[in-house]
Amino acid sequence: MLTIDEMHDCVTTFLREGGYADGVWKPGPKYDTRASTRIPVYGITYSNTATPLIPSAVKLEITEGWILRGGMEHGDSEVSPKIWLQDNSRGRVWFTEVKSKSDLLQYLESKFPTGQALANSVKTANVAMQATRFRAEQEILYDNTVKECISDQHIQLLVEATVETLVCRGLSIQIYPKLKDRLLHHLSARLQEAVTRDLEAVTIQ
């Protein structure tokens, strides 16, 4: 049965030989999982410090196996070592038991790209990150541009003029709360028409 040190050596060697830089998957200290009240059952948590995250998980956790003593009546049984990835919501991803080193390597090979596949994954993820960053920057630019084009004073004048018109037509401002939703609807519709018309005119020119 694999011990935590054997599992740690296997994971470390696999990552290094697979092309992952030292420290990208940073192992924490060995800790007692408290899985057994009789003996220490150790685990190790690896933190993914890479940018981008390859694979897309923030942590890798391994725990060793142990012999579960059942006594004279029930006998002893083996509890297998375990490995799993963890996402940002702290959920277990691809949780499984590993009974041997080959099982552990098979798990790692299925979840961690290596060599050229790793390089391709990093390249693809970087392109996606750049596209996301560009879209975010564009959204900020659009928001700032719109804010610069909208004056609080103009909005205040529009509201005051609208309320004044309502009063002139015999509608008391006391009933304004009831008119608010309809007022907002009509203002929104008129603004939409005006903005669309003016933008189309600019485009045509």
C-alpha positions in Angstrom: 0.0 0.0 0.0 1.3 3.4 -0.9 2.6 5.7 1.8 2.3 9.5 1.6 6.0 9.8 0.9 5.8 7.3 -2.0 2.8 9.2 -3.4 4.6 12.6 -3.0 7.7 11.3 -4.8 5.6 9.9 -7.6 3.7 13.1 -8.1 6.8 15.3 -7.9 8.7 13.2 -10.4 5.8 13.1 -12.8 5.3 16.8 -12.8 9.0 17.6 -13.2 9.5 15.1 -16.0 6.2 16.2 -17.6 7.5 19.8 -18.1 6.0 21.6 -15.1 8.4 24.1 -13.5 9.4 23.5 -9.9 7.1 25.3 -7.5 4.2 25.6 -10.0 2.4 22.9 -8.1 3.6 23.8 -4.7 3.3 21.1 -2.0 2.3 22.0 1.5 3.5 20.3 4.6 2.5 16.8 5.4 -0.5 16.8 7.7 -2.7 14.3 9.6 -6.0 13.9 7.9 -7.6 12.6 11.1 -9.2 9.8 9.0 -8.2 7.3 11.7 -8.4 7.8 15.5 -5.8 5.1 16.1 -2.9 6.1 13.8 -1.9 9.2 11.9 -3.1 9.1 8.2 -1.1 11.6 6.3 -2.0 13.9 3.4 -0.4 16.5 1.3 -2.0 19.4 -0.6 -0.4 20.9 -3.7 -1.4 24.5 -4.6 -1.5 25.4 -8.3 0.4 28.7 -8.6 0.6 28.7 -12.4 -0.9 31.4 -14.7 -2.8 30.1 -16.5 -4.0 27.1 -14.4 -3.1 23.9 -16.1 -5.1 21.8 -15.5 -7.9 24.2 -14.4 -7.8 23.3 -10.7 -6.5 25.3 -7.7 -5.3 22.3 -5.7 -4.3 18.7 -5.8 -4.7 16.5 -2.7 -3.3 13.1 -1.9 -3.9 11.0 1.2 -2.2 7.7 2.1 -3.9 4.4 2.8 -4.0 2.5 6.1 -5.1 -0.7 7.7 -8.5 -0.4 9.3 -8.5 -2.7 12.4 -11.8 -4.4 12.8 -10.8 -6.6 15.8 -11.5 -10.3 16.3 -15.1 -10.2 15.0 -14.7 -8.1 11.9 -11.1 -8.6 10.9 -8.8 -6.0 9.2 -9.4 -4.2 6.0 -7.4 -1.9 3.8 -8.4 1.7 3.1 -6.8 2.8 -0.2 -4.9 6.0 -0.8 -6.8 8.7 -2.5 -6.2 11.6 -4.9 -8.3 14.4 -6.2 -8.3 17.9 -7.7 -10.1 20.8 -6.1 -11.8 23.7 -7.9 -12.3 27.3 -6.8 -15.5 26.4 -5.0 -13.5 23.9 -2.9 -15.4 21.0 -4.5 -13.7 17.7 -5.2 -13.0 17.1 -8.9 -12.1 13.7 -10.3 -11.9 12.1 -6.8 -10.6 8.5 -6.9 -8.8 5.8 -5.0 -5.4 4.5 -6.1 -4.2 1.1 -5.0 -0.8 1.2 -6.6 1.8 3.5 -8.2 0.5 2.5 -11.6 -3.0 3.7 -10.6 -1.5 7.0 -9.4 0.4 7.5 -12.6 -2.6 6.6 -14.7 -4.6 9.3 -12.8 -1.9 11.9 -13.3 -1.5 11.1 -17.0 -5.3 11.5 -17.5 -5.5 14.9 -15.8 -2.2 16.6 -16.4 -1.0 17.3 -20.0 2.7 16.9 -20.4 5.4 17.7 -23.0 4.0 19.3 -26.2 0.4 18.8 -25.0 1.3 21.0 -21.9 2.9 23.7 -24.1 -0.2 23.7 -26.4 -2.5 23.9 -23.4 -0.6 26.9 -22.0 -0.6 28.6 -25.4 -4.4 28.1 -25.8 -5.1 29.3 -22.3 -2.9 32.4 -22.7 -4.8 33.3 -25.9 -8.1 32.9 -24.1 -6.8 35.0 -21.2 -5.7 37.8 -23.5 -9.0 37.8 -25.3 -10.9 38.0 -22.0 -8.6 40.8 -20.8 -9.1 42.7 -24.0 -12.9 42.4 -23.7 -12.7 43.6 -20.1 -10.6 46.6 -21.1 -13.0 47.4 -23.9 -16.0 47.3 -21.5 -14.2 49.7 -19.1 -13.4 52.0 -22.0 -17.1 51.9 -23.2 -18.4 52.6 -19.7 -16.0 55.5 -19.2 -16.9 57.0 -22.6 -20.6 56.7 -21.9 -20.2 58.3 -18.4 -18.3 61.2 -20.0 -21.1 61.7 -22.5 -23.9 61.8 -19.9 -24.1 64.9 -17.8 -25.9 64.8 -14.4 -27.1 68.3 -15.1 -28.7 67.3 -18.4 -30.5 64.5 -16.7 -31.7 66.8 -14.0 -33.0 69.3 -16.6 -34.8 66.6 -18.4 -36.5 65.3 -15.3 -37.5 68.8 -14.2 -38.8 69.7 -17.6 -40.8 66.5 -17.7 -42.3 67.0 -14.3 -43.1 70.7 -15.2 -45.0 69.5 -18.3 -47.0 67.0 -16.2 -48.0 69.8 -13.8 -48.9 72.1 -16.7 -51.2 69.5 -18.1 -53.1 69.3 -14.8 -51.3 66.3 -13.3 -50.3 67.0 -9.8 -46.9 66.0 -8.7 -48.5 64.3 -5.7 -49.5 61.4 -8.0 -46.0 61.3 -9.5 -45.1 58.0 -7.7 -47.9 56.3 -9.7 -46.6 57.8 -12.9 -43.0 56.9 -12.3 -43.0 53.5 -14.0 -44.8 54.9 -17.1 -42.6 57.9 -17.1 -39.5 55.8 -17.1 -40.8 53.5 -19.8 -41.6 56.4 -22.1 -38.4 58.2 -21.5 -36.4 55.0 -22.1 -38.3 54.4 -25.3 -37.7 58.0 -26.6 -34.1 57.9 -25.6 -33.6 54.6 -27.4 -35.2 56.0 -30.6 -33.1 59.2 -30.4 -29.8 57.4 -29.7 -30.4 54.8 -32.5 -31.4 57.5 -35.0 -28.3 59.7 -34.2 -25.9 56.8 -34.2 -27.2 55.6 -37.6 -26.9 59.1 -39.0 -23.2 59.2 -37.8 -22.6 55.8 -39.4 -24.1 56.8 -42.7 -22.0 59.9 -42.9 
